[in-house]
Amino acid sequence: MGKVIKGIPASPGISVGKVYLYKENELFIDTNEAKNLEIEKDKLLRGREMTKAQLLAIREKTAKNLGEDKAAIFDGHITLLEDEDLFDEVIELIEDENITAEYALEQGINGYCEMLANLEDPYLRERAADLKDIGKRWLYNVTGTEIVDLSNLPKNSVVITKDLTPSDTAQLDLENVIAFVTEIGGKTAHSSIMARSLELPAVVGTGSICSEASTGMDIIVDAIEGIAIINPDEEELKIYTAKREEYLAEKELLKQLKDKDAVSKDGIKVGAWANIGSPKDVAGLLRNGAQGIGLYRTEFLFMNNDRFPSEEEQFEAYKTVAESLEGKPVTIRTMDIGGDKSLPYMELPKEENPFLGWRALRVCLDRPEILKTQFRALLRASAFGYIKIMLPMIISLDEVRKSRAILKECMEELRAEGIAFDENIQLGIMVETPAVCFRAASFAKECDFFSIGTNDLTQYTLAVDRGNEQISHLYNSYNPAVLQAIKCAIDGAHAGGITISMCGEFAGDENATAILFGMGLDAFSMSAISVPRIKKNIMSLDKKECEKLVERVLEQTTAEEVLKTVAEFNKTVYGK
């Protein structure tokens, strides 16, 4: 019997292959005195140029394979690399201490990372991890040490490593790599999100798998249950090879649901939508049978730029998607910058708590010209399809009223200019703060629709920074308090006579389908890969039975009790 290692299922699938233990080549840092300072400074500069060229190539590949929103991650990496303060500091170390470029760079990077990692600001802590990744690549290039090439691995490789950075994940050759398993990370990590986009099975957060595995070992990855089996015996190989075939066969069957509606056993229809980050994501959405877009993130337009995108640039991006959906709903979120996303040209202030700070709509209402440009582009695009506008990070009705007033102003301008738009365009809000959940019925009177953003709602309800490894285990959308908040939002929406969807990661969690359906959620919006399975789940459900499940779930006192209750119900309904 093989060694079973438990982790978190980050991207679904079953793989049977061989371990490729990914360990970077050891760096040798010359700590001796520098013989020629000019040569050392030149090494530093050339190393930076090589690193930038590599990151640009990775960015291009990512944009091609995964879309601009995923590629935008690397824009942030390049910005950090080009930080002149850091460069000047390393140059000073070379000159003042008469040391080698690599020794000075190591000190400079470590100093910056230590400073950032000790800050309370979650965004800046994340920057520290990015800087560490970039600094390491830069050191490799300065010392002339070979960077392990993940784009050319043996057939049927399962990559085992401590962690995969976005640049690592982007380089994986999907012809040869069939899965990856990491020691750290969670479902919302960049590598996990990218794995789902690539439809690559992944298990993360295993803790110590690197010490258990060696290159060439047989391995089974069950990214549905969240386990890896090292050195499985013949019986286990036989069982999981069959399970894999069964999974792939089911995947093919799910494709047959492409053109079918998500209708329950008792005839209740719900929306099965997908989330996208750029027009390039539309193909995957249509391939998986999504019936609309519940969240179109517009940040890529702002992050992939050295200035604010013009009205025309935005209009073309929104129009392209609206036309591609051929009358299906396209819910477009206004700019959600701040918190974990920053723009160099915006000159956002450094904040101690950016997730609680100047972000999203707060920025747009303080700088209405940003919102006005986006509203005009959205209105113009609405003449070419069914566009709905969604406001992020709402806490007060005053924010909704101010936004609607700006929207009406834009409408009047376009009428005067003779430009067509949807006169009945809907304006809705993200429900991602307890402030809205508690007073959902009041908000519903002044909004056209709601969409629950469970990633932030969970974070704000539980006061847990999901990016903080010390407490990330406390981040759990099955916490009874989070479920109660979701129920409040759904009940409030319906009391106010409007529809409510969910566009957070929780919508694509197959274990949660019955709870959300029982609560009365009108539409599920998720990664395109999850759409067929959620459709299939809905088709197996009965509303009254799911409502009884919700009653039982809301009586539980812990997330563990909730999950046990849900697992028992799901077993009776889905047979697993």
C-alpha positions in Angstrom: 0.0 0.0 0.0 1.3 3.4 -1.0 1.9 6.4 1.3 -1.3 8.6 1.3 -0.7 12.3 1.7 -3.7 14.6 2.3 -4.0 18.2 0.9 -6.5 20.6 -0.6 -8.1 19.8 -3.9 -7.3 23.0 -6.0 -8.2 21.9 -9.5 -10.2 18.7 -10.2 -9.0 15.6 -11.9 -7.3 12.2 -11.4 -3.8 11.5 -12.7 -1.5 8.4 -12.6 2.1 9.2 -13.4 5.7 9.6 -12.3 7.1 12.0 -9.8 9.2 14.9 -11.0 10.6 16.5 -7.8 11.1 20.1 -8.7 14.1 21.5 -6.8 15.9 24.6 -8.1 19.6 24.4 -8.8 21.7 25.5 -5.9 22.9 29.1 -6.0 26.5 29.8 -5.1 26.9 33.3 -3.7 30.5 34.5 -3.8 31.0 36.4 -0.5 34.6 37.4 -1.3 35.8 40.9 -2.0 35.0 42.1 -5.5 38.0 42.3 -7.8 36.4 44.9 -10.2 33.4 47.0 -9.1 32.5 48.0 -12.6 32.3 44.4 -13.7 30.1 43.6 -10.7 27.7 46.5 -11.5 27.6 45.4 -15.1 26.7 41.9 -14.0 23.8 43.3 -11.9 22.4 45.3 -14.8 22.8 42.4 -17.4 21.1 40.1 -14.9 18.2 42.4 -14.6 17.8 42.7 -18.3 17.9 38.9 -18.8 15.3 38.6 -16.0 13.0 41.2 -17.6 13.3 39.4 -21.0 12.3 36.1 -19.4 9.4 37.6 -17.6 8.1 39.3 -20.8 8.3 35.9 -22.6 6.4 34.2 -19.8 3.8 37.0 -19.8 3.3 36.6 -23.5 2.8 32.9 -23.2 0.4 33.3 -20.3 -1.7 35.9 -22.3 -1.9 33.5 -25.2 -2.9 30.5 -23.1 -4.8 31.9 -20.2 -5.9 35.5 -21.1 -4.8 39.0 -20.2 -6.1 38.9 -16.6 -3.7 36.1 -15.7 -0.9 37.6 -17.7 -1.3 40.9 -15.7 0.3 39.1 -12.7 3.6 39.5 -14.5 3.2 43.2 -15.1 3.4 43.5 -11.3 6.6 41.4 -11.3 8.3 43.5 -13.9 7.3 46.7 -12.0 9.0 45.3 -8.9 12.1 44.3 -11.0 12.4 47.8 -12.3 12.2 49.5 -8.9 15.1 52.0 -9.1 15.3 52.4 -5.3 16.1 48.7 -4.9 18.6 48.8 -7.8 20.4 51.9 -6.4 20.5 50.3 -2.9 22.3 47.2 -4.4 24.7 49.4 -6.3 25.5 51.3 -3.1 26.2 48.0 -1.3 28.6 46.9 -4.1 30.5 50.2 -3.9 30.4 50.8 -0.1 31.3 47.2 1.0 33.4 46.2 -2.1 31.3 43.0 -2.6 30.1 40.9 -5.5 26.9 41.7 -7.4 25.2 38.5 -6.3 26.1 39.1 -2.6 24.9 42.6 -2.7 21.7 41.6 -4.5 21.0 38.8 -2.0 21.3 41.3 0.9 19.2 43.9 -0.9 16.4 41.4 -1.7 16.4 39.8 1.7 16.3 43.2 3.4 13.3 44.3 1.4 11.5 41.0 1.8 12.0 40.9 5.5 10.7 44.5 5.8 7.6 43.8 3.7 6.9 40.4 5.3 6.7 41.9 8.8 4.1 44.5 7.8 0.5 44.0 8.7 -0.6 45.0 5.2 -1.6 41.8 3.4 -1.0 43.3 0.0 2.6 44.3 0.9 3.2 40.8 2.3 2.1 39.3 -1.0 4.5 41.7 -2.7 7.3 40.2 -0.5 6.6 36.8 -1.9 6.7 38.2 -5.5 9.9 40.1 -4.8 11.5 36.9 -3.4 10.5 35.0 -6.6 11.8 37.8 -8.9 15.0 38.3 -6.8 15.8 34.6 -7.1 15.5 34.6 -10.8 17.7 37.8 -10.9 20.3 36.0 -8.8 20.3 33.0 -11.1 21.0 35.3 -14.0 23.7 37.3 -12.2 25.5 34.2 -11.2 25.0 32.4 -14.5 23.2 29.5 -12.7 20.9 27.5 -14.9 17.1 28.0 -14.2 15.3 24.6 -14.2 13.2 24.4 -17.4 9.7 23.2 -16.5 8.7 23.4 -20.1 10.6 20.2 -21.1 9.8 17.5 -18.6 9.3 13.7 -19.3 5.9 12.3 -20.3 3.3 11.7 -17.6 5.2 14.0 -15.1 3.5 14.9 -11.8 5.4 18.0 -10.5 6.1 17.8 -6.7 7.4 20.9 -5.1 7.2 23.2 -2.1 5.3 25.8 -4.0 4.7 26.9 -7.6 5.0 30.5 -8.5 2.8 31.9 -11.3 5.9 32.0 -13.6 6.5 28.3 -12.8 2.9 27.3 -13.6 2.8 29.3 -16.8 5.9 27.4 -18.0 4.4 23.9 -17.5 4.2 21.8 -20.7 0.7 20.4 -20.7 1.7 17.7 -23.2 3.9 16.1 -20.6 2.8 17.5 -17.2 -0.4 15.8 -16.0 -0.7 17.2 -12.4 1.1 19.1 -9.7 1.2 18.8 -5.9 2.6 21.4 -3.6 3.4 21.7 0.1 1.9 25.1 0.6 -0.9 27.1 -1.0 -4.6 27.2 -1.1 -7.6 27.2 -3.5 -7.3 31.0 -4.1 -3.5 31.1 -4.7 -2.5 32.3 -8.2 -1.1 28.8 -9.1 -4.4 27.2 -8.1 -6.5 29.6 -10.2 -4.2 29.1 -13.2 -4.4 25.3 -12.8 -8.2 25.5 -13.1 -7.8 27.6 -16.2 -5.4 25.1 -17.6 -7.7 22.2 -16.5 -4.7 20.7 -14.8 -5.3 18.5 -11.7 -3.7 20.0 -8.6 -3.5 19.3 -4.9 -2.0 22.0 -2.7 -1.2 22.5 1.0 0.1 18.9 1.6 2.7 20.0 4.2 5.7 17.7 3.7 5.3 15.8 0.4 8.8 16.8 -0.9 10.5 14.7 1.9 8.4 11.7 0.9 8.8 11.7 -2.8 11.7 11.2 -5.3 11.9 11.7 -9.0 10.8 8.6 -10.9 8.4 7.2 -8.2 4.9 6.1 -9.2 2.3 8.5 -7.9 -1.5 8.9 -8.0 -3.1 12.3 -7.7 -6.7 12.4 -6.8 -7.5 16.1 -7.0 -11.2 15.5 -6.4 -10.6 14.1 -2.9 -7.4 16.1 -2.3 -4.9 13.2 -1.9 -1.7 12.0 -3.4 -0.5 8.4 -3.1 3.2 7.8 -3.4 4.5 4.4 -4.5 1.0 2.9 -4.9 0.8 -0.9 -5.1 -0.7 -2.8 -8.1 -4.2 -2.8 -6.6 -4.2 1.0 -6.0 -2.8 1.6 -9.5 -5.6 -0.6 -11.0 -8.3 1.1 -8.9 -7.2 4.7 -9.7 -6.5 3.9 -13.4 -10.2 2.8 -13.5 -11.3 5.9 -11.5 -9.4 8.1 -14.0 -11.1 6.5 -16.9 -14.5 6.9 -15.2 -13.7 10.5 -14.4 -12.7 11.2 -18.1 -15.8 9.4 -19.3 -18.0 11.5 -17.0 -16.2 14.6 -18.3 -17.2 13.6 -21.8 -20.8 13.0 -20.7 -20.8 16.4 -19.0 -20.0 17.9 -22.4 -23.4 16.6 -23.6 -24.9 19.1 -21.1 -23.4 22.0 -23.0 -26.6 23.2 -24.6 -28.9 22.1 -21.7 -30.4 24.4 -19.0 -29.7 23.9 -15.3 -33.1 22.6 -14.3 -33.8 20.7 -11.0 -35.8 17.5 -10.7 -38.8 19.5 -9.7 -38.5 21.9 -12.7 -36.7 24.9 -11.1 -34.3 26.6 -13.5 -31.2 28.5 -12.3 -28.5 30.3 -14.2 -25.2 28.4 -14.9 -22.8 31.2 -15.7 -19.1 31.7 -15.8 -16.6 34.3 -14.6 -14.1 35.9 -17.1 -11.1 38.3 -16.9 -10.8 39.2 -20.6 -12.4 38.7 -24.0 -10.0 35.7 -24.6 -11.8 33.7 -21.9 -15.1 33.7 -23.8 -14.1 30.6 -25.9 -13.7 28.4 -22.8 -17.0 29.7 -21.4 -18.9 28.8 -24.6 -17.1 25.4 -24.8 -18.3 24.5 -21.3 -21.9 25.5 -21.9 -22.1 28.6 -19.7 -25.4 30.5 -20.3 -24.0 33.9 -19.4 -21.3 35.8 -17.6 -21.9 36.5 -13.9 -18.6 38.4 -13.5 -16.5 40.1 -16.1 -13.5 41.5 -14.3 -12.3 44.7 -16.0 -9.1 45.1 -14.1 -7.0 43.6 -16.9 -7.7 46.8 -18.9 -6.3 48.9 -16.2 -3.4 46.6 -15.1 -2.1 45.9 -18.6 -1.5 49.6 -19.2 0.7 52.5 -18.2 -2.3 54.9 -18.1 -6.0 54.7 -17.6 -7.7 53.0 -20.6 -9.6 55.3 -22.9 -13.4 55.1 -23.4 -12.8 53.7 -26.8 -10.4 50.9 -25.6 -12.9 49.9 -22.9 -15.9 50.1 -25.3 -14.2 47.7 -27.8 -13.4 45.1 -25.0 -17.0 45.2 -23.6 -18.6 45.2 -27.1 -16.5 42.1 -28.2 -17.8 40.1 -25.3 -21.4 41.3 -25.5 -21.5 40.3 -29.2 -19.9 36.9 -28.5 -22.6 36.1 -25.9 -25.4 36.7 -28.5 -28.0 38.1 -26.1 -27.0 36.1 -23.0 -26.4 38.2 -19.8 -22.9 39.8 -19.5 -22.4 41.2 -16.0 -19.5 43.6 -16.0 -17.9 44.8 -12.7 -16.6 48.3 -12.6 -12.9 48.8 -11.8 -11.9 46.9 -8.6 -8.4 48.3 -8.0 -6.9 48.6 -4.5 -6.7 46.0 -1.8 -4.6 43.2 -3.5 -4.4 45.0 -6.8 -2.4 48.2 -7.4 -1.5 50.4 -10.4 1.8 52.4 -10.5 0.2 55.2 -12.5 -2.7 55.6 -10.0 -0.3 56.5 -7.2 -2.5 54.8 -4.6 -1.3 55.6 -1.0 0.4 52.9 1.0 -2.2 51.8 3.6 -1.9 49.7 6.7 -5.0 47.7 5.8 -5.6 48.1 2.1 -8.5 45.5 2.1 -10.3 47.9 4.4 -9.0 51.0 2.7 -9.3 53.1 -0.5 -10.3 50.6 -3.1 -12.8 49.7 -5.8 -15.9 52.0 -5.9 -14.4 54.2 -3.1 -11.7 55.3 -5.5 -14.1 55.7 -8.4 -16.5 57.9 -6.4 -13.6 60.1 -5.2 -12.3 60.3 -8.8 -15.6 60.2 -10.8 -13.9 60.8 -14.1 -12.7 57.1 -13.9 -16.2 55.8 -13.3 -17.8 58.2 -15.9 -15.4 56.9 -18.6 -16.2 53.3 -17.8 -20.0 54.0 -17.6 -20.0 55.6 -21.0 -18.0 52.7 -22.5 -20.4 50.2 -20.9 -23.5 52.1 -22.0 -22.3 52.2 -25.6 -21.4 48.5 -25.6 -24.9 47.7 -24.2 -26.3 48.4 -27.7 -24.6 45.3 -28.9 -25.8 42.7 -26.3 -27.3 42.2 -22.8 -24.9 44.1 -20.5 -25.5 44.5 -16.7 -23.3 46.8 -14.7 -22.1 45.7 -11.3 -20.6 47.9 -8.5 -18.0 46.4 -6.2 -17.2 46.9 -2.5 -20.5 48.5 -1.5 -21.3 49.4 2.2 -23.9 52.1 1.9 -27.0 53.1 -0.1 -25.4 56.5 -0.6 -22.7 54.8 -2.8 -25.4 53.2 -4.9 -27.3 56.6 -5.3 -24.2 58.5 -6.2 -23.2 55.9 -8.8 -26.7 55.9 -10.3 -26.7 59.7 -10.6 -23.4 59.5 -12.5 -24.9 56.7 -14.7 -27.9 58.9 -15.5 -25.6 61.8 -16.3 -23.7 59.6 -18.8 -27.0 58.5 -20.3 -28.1 62.1 -20.9 -24.8 62.9 -22.6 -25.1 59.9 -25.0 -28.7 60.8 -25.9 -27.5 64.3 -26.7 -24.7 62.9 -28.8 -27.2 60.6 -30.6 -25.4 57.4 -29.5 -27.5 54.3 -28.9 -27.5 52.3 -25.7 -29.8 50.1 -23.6 -32.2 52.5 -22.0 -33.2 49.8 -19.4 -29.6 48.7 -18.5 -29.5 47.2 -15.0 -27.3 48.5 -12.2 -26.5 46.0 -9.5 -24.0 45.5 -6.7 -21.6 42.9 -5.4 -22.6 41.6 -2.0 -19.3 41.1 -0.3 -19.6 43.0 3.0 -21.6 42.2 6.1 -22.9 45.8 5.9 -25.0 44.8 2.8 -25.9 41.3 4.0 -27.5 42.6 7.2 -29.6 45.2 5.3 -30.1 43.4 2.0 -33.8 44.1 1.7 -33.2 47.9 1.9 -30.4 47.7 -0.7 -32.7 45.6 -3.0 -35.2 48.4 -3.2 -32.5 50.5 -5.0 -30.6 47.9 -7.0 -31.6 45.9 -10.0 -29.7 42.7 -9.0 -27.2 41.3 -6.5 -24.2 39.1 -6.9 -22.5 37.5 -3.9 -18.7 37.7 -3.8 -17.9 34.9 -1.4 -14.1 35.4 -1.4 -14.3 38.9 0.2 -17.5 38.1 2.1 -15.8 35.2 3.9 -12.8 37.3 4.6 -14.7 40.2 6.0 -17.3 38.1 7.9 -14.5 36.1 9.7 -11.9 38.8 9.9 -9.4 36.4 8.3 -6.8 37.5 5.7 -6.9 34.6 3.3 -3.4 35.4 2.1 -1.9 35.1 5.6 -0.5 31.5 6.0 -0.7 31.8 9.8 -4.5 32.0 9.8 -5.5 30.9 6.3 -6.9 27.7 7.8 -9.6 29.8 9.5 -10.8 31.0 6.1 -13.8 28.7 5.4 -17.0 29.6 3.5 -18.7 26.7 5.3 -18.4 28.6 8.6 -22.0 29.0 9.9 -21.6 32.8 10.1 -20.7 33.0 6.4 -23.6 30.7 5.5 -26.0 32.9 7.6 -24.7 36.0 5.8 -25.3 34.4 2.4 -28.9 33.4 3.5 -29.6 37.0 4.6 -28.4 38.3 1.3 -30.6 35.9 -0.7 -33.7 36.4 1.5 -33.2 40.2 1.3 -32.9 40.2 -2.5 -36.1 38.2 -2.9 -37.9 40.3 -0.4 -37.0 43.3 -2.5 -38.1 41.6 -5.7 -34.7 41.2 -7.4 -32.6 38.3 -8.5 -29.3 37.2 -6.8 -26.4 35.3 -8.2 -23.0 34.2 -6.7 -19.7 34.9 -8.5 -17.2 33.9 -5.8 -15.3 30.6 -5.7 -18.0 29.1 -3.5 -20.4 29.0 -6.5 -18.2 26.4 -8.2 -17.8 24.2 -5.1 -19.8 21.0 -6.0 -20.3 20.2 -2.3 -22.1 23.6 -1.8 -24.6 23.3 -4.7 -27.4 21.8 -2.7 -27.1 24.4 0.1 -27.1 27.4 -2.3 -29.9 26.0 -4.3 -31.9 25.3 -1.1 -31.3 28.9 0.0 -32.8 30.1 -3.3 -29.8 31.3 -5.3 -31.0 32.3 -8.8 -27.7 31.8 -10.6 -24.2 30.3 -10.1 -21.2 31.9 -11.7 -17.8 30.2 -11.6 -14.7 29.1 -13.5 -15.8 27.8 -16.9 -14.4 24.4 -16.1 -16.9 24.0 -13.2 -20.1 24.8 -15.2 -20.9 21.3 -16.5 -20.6 19.6 -13.1 -22.7 22.3 -11.3 -25.4 21.9 -14.1 -25.3 18.1 -13.4 -25.7 18.7 -9.7 -28.7 20.9 -10.1 -30.4 18.3 -12.3 -30.2 15.8 -9.4 -31.7 18.1 -6.8 -35.2 18.7 -5.4 -35.9 22.2 -4.0 -37.9 21.0 -0.9 -35.2 18.5 0.1 -32.5 21.2 -0.3 -34.5 23.6 1.8 -34.6 21.0 4.6 -30.9 20.6 4.2 -30.4 24.4 4.7 -32.5 24.2 7.9 -30.2 21.4 9.3 -27.0 23.2 8.2 -28.0 26.5 9.9 -28.5 24.6 13.1 -24.8 23.4 13.1 -22.3 25.3 15.2 -19.0 24.7 13.4 -17.8 24.4 9.8 -16.8 20.8 10.5 -20.4 19.9 11.5 -21.7 21.7 8.4 -19.4 19.7 6.1 -20.4 16.4 7.7 -24.2 17.2 7.3 -23.6 18.3 3.7 -21.5 15.2 2.9 -24.3 12.9 4.2 -26.9 14.7 2.1 -24.7 14.7 -1.1 -24.0 11.0 -0.7 -27.7 10.2 -0.8 -28.3 12.5 -3.8 -25.2 12.0 -5.9 -24.1 8.6 -4.7 -20.7 9.9 -3.6 
